[in-house]
């Protein structure tokens, strides 16, 4: 445990930021899960609309520093390819 006042404050701030980031990470995972669920069900229209809704969520998480921009681009590309591959 921290002994210095500034270190104690830093620990408090770090915990607060961690909890906030957890909620943001959950938001992006839920959006991706919704797309994958629609793909597995074979609902192309639903998957495409979920992808359109998830894209700005993913991009905003990049701006907040929750995920790396290349990671986000790769995930969006793979999801989009899976949607387009549906018959």
C-alpha positions as CSV (number, residue, x, y, z in Angstrom):
1,X,0.0,0.0,0.0
2,X,1.2,3.5,-0.8
3,X,2.5,5.7,2.1
4,X,2.9,9.0,0.4
5,X,-0.2,11.2,-0.2
6,X,0.5,11.6,-3.9
7,X,0.9,7.8,-4.3
8,X,-2.4,7.2,-2.4
9,X,-4.2,9.6,-4.7
10,X,-2.6,8.0,-7.8
11,X,-3.8,4.6,-6.6
12,X,-7.4,6.0,-6.1
13,X,-7.3,7.5,-9.6
14,X,-5.9,4.4,-11.2
15,X,-8.7,2.3,-9.6
16,X,-11.4,4.8,-10.8
17,X,-9.9,4.8,-14.3
18,X,-9.7,1.0,-14.4
19,X,-13.4,0.7,-13.5
20,X,-14.4,3.2,-16.1
21,X,-12.3,1.4,-18.7
22,X,-13.9,-1.9,-17.8
23,X,-17.4,-0.5,-18.7
24,X,-16.0,0.8,-22.0
25,X,-14.4,-2.5,-22.8
26,X,-17.7,-4.3,-22.0
27,X,-19.5,-1.9,-24.4
28,X,-17.2,-2.9,-27.3
29,X,-17.4,-6.6,-26.6
30,X,-21.2,-6.5,-26.4
31,X,-21.4,-4.8,-29.8
32,X,-19.1,-7.4,-31.3
33,X,-20.9,-10.2,-29.7
34,X,-24.2,-9.0,-31.1
35,X,-22.7,-9.1,-34.6
36,X,-21.3,-12.6,-34.1
37,X,-24.6,-13.9,-32.8
38,X,-26.4,-12.6,-35.9
39,X,-23.8,-14.2,-38.2
40,X,-24.1,-17.5,-36.5
41,X,-27.9,-17.3,-36.8
42,X,-27.5,-16.6,-40.5
43,X,-29.3,-13.3,-40.4
44,X,-27.3,-11.1,-42.8
45,X,-29.5,-8.0,-42.5
46,X,-29.4,-8.1,-38.7
47,X,-25.6,-8.7,-38.8
48,X,-25.1,-5.8,-41.2
49,X,-27.2,-3.4,-39.1
50,X,-25.4,-4.5,-35.9
51,X,-22.0,-3.9,-37.7
52,X,-23.1,-0.4,-38.7
53,X,-24.1,0.3,-35.1
54,X,-20.8,-1.2,-33.7
55,X,-18.4,0.6,-36.0
56,X,-18.7,4.0,-34.2
57,X,-18.5,2.3,-30.8
58,X,-15.3,0.6,-31.8
59,X,-13.9,3.8,-33.3
60,X,-14.7,5.8,-30.1
61,X,-12.9,3.2,-28.0
62,X,-9.8,3.8,-30.2
63,X,-10.1,7.6,-29.5
64,X,-10.4,6.8,-25.8
65,X,-7.3,4.5,-25.9
66,X,-9.2,1.4,-24.8
67,X,-8.1,-0.5,-28.0
68,X,-5.3,0.1,-30.4
69,X,-6.3,1.5,-33.8
70,X,-4.8,-1.5,-35.7
71,X,-6.7,-3.9,-33.4
72,X,-9.9,-2.1,-34.1
73,X,-9.3,-2.0,-37.8
74,X,-8.5,-5.7,-37.9
75,X,-11.6,-6.7,-35.9
76,X,-13.9,-4.5,-38.1
77,X,-12.3,-5.9,-41.3
78,X,-12.8,-9.5,-40.1
79,X,-16.4,-9.0,-39.0
80,X,-17.2,-7.2,-42.3
81,X,-15.6,-10.1,-44.3
82,X,-17.7,-12.6,-42.3
83,X,-20.8,-10.6,-43.1
84,X,-20.0,-10.4,-46.8
85,X,-19.2,-14.1,-46.9
86,X,-22.7,-15.0,-45.9
87,X,-24.8,-16.4,-48.7
